Amino acid sequence: MKTAIVTDSTSYLSKELCDELHIHMIPLSVVIGQETYREELDITAEEFYEVVRTEAKLPTTTQPPIGEFVKLYECLADEGYEAVIGIYLSSGISGTYQTSIAAADMVEGLAVHSFDSEISCGPQAFYAIRAAELALEGKGPEAILQELEAMRSSVKAYFVVDDLNHLKRGGRLSSAQALIGGLLQVKPLLYFVDKVIVPFEKIRTSKKALKRVADLFGEDYEKGEPLEAVIIHANREKEARLWVEELKERFPEATFTISYFGPVIGTHLGEGAFGFGWTKKRD
Ligand code: MYR
């Protein structure tokens, strides 16, 4: 069964990799002032961080309109695909996954399977890349979905933000949580539990939070399984590169790539955020 792999823009995969692996991307958008920009298409991450510094009004984000899903799914059916696996950011932070499900009902002749990654960004990309590799090997949707489910327990991610107010303002971290624990005064290490963002540990400085996450990675690394990791930054490429050099020395058997928080996720995390995601290498 000819199966197409779709993911949304928040997996921040390069156009080259999407072309190579035949991954189709559906963009979320960022609204700055009166303008709406589809990320990765109308605005780059660099442009976004530059523009928001001078904009008085803070940006907001929107999920893809249902019509865009329908258009894409219909196009894929016209191209001869019989099935789609759509890998989307966590349904606990965006309506994108639910909209994909609603769009699937409006398209005929195509079996659409929407997969809730329960995460976003680089770790979501782990799923999209793996699904695409299997689709290229000729695996059908059931086998691919089975593999994605099997990956869940090994996909981990932690992140730290410079200013928690962005998450609070966007409603992706409840005010109660942010205030009760006095989180706004510290740099909590954050992660996803049951599809939503919660604090993992309260840590006083970003530097200590990054050290802590490297130690958490180290615990899995010591188990001896081959790991692939992604370091994600919000407009801090130089620091990310330096960090990766240190990590490579400390964990020589693991592979590291660098990704970024683009406009949509950057709106909610703010400039200067860092993330660290990893998974077990699959064969
Ligand atoms: C929408 O408007 O539908 C998009 C909402 C996106 C919320 C993003 C919240 C932060 C996610 C951080 C992911 C970090 C993964 C390592």
Residues whose N, C-alpha, C, O or C-beta is under 5 A from the ligand:
A	BS01	MYR	T61 T62 Q63 I93 S94 G95 S120 C121 A157 F159 R172 V264 I265 H268 G275
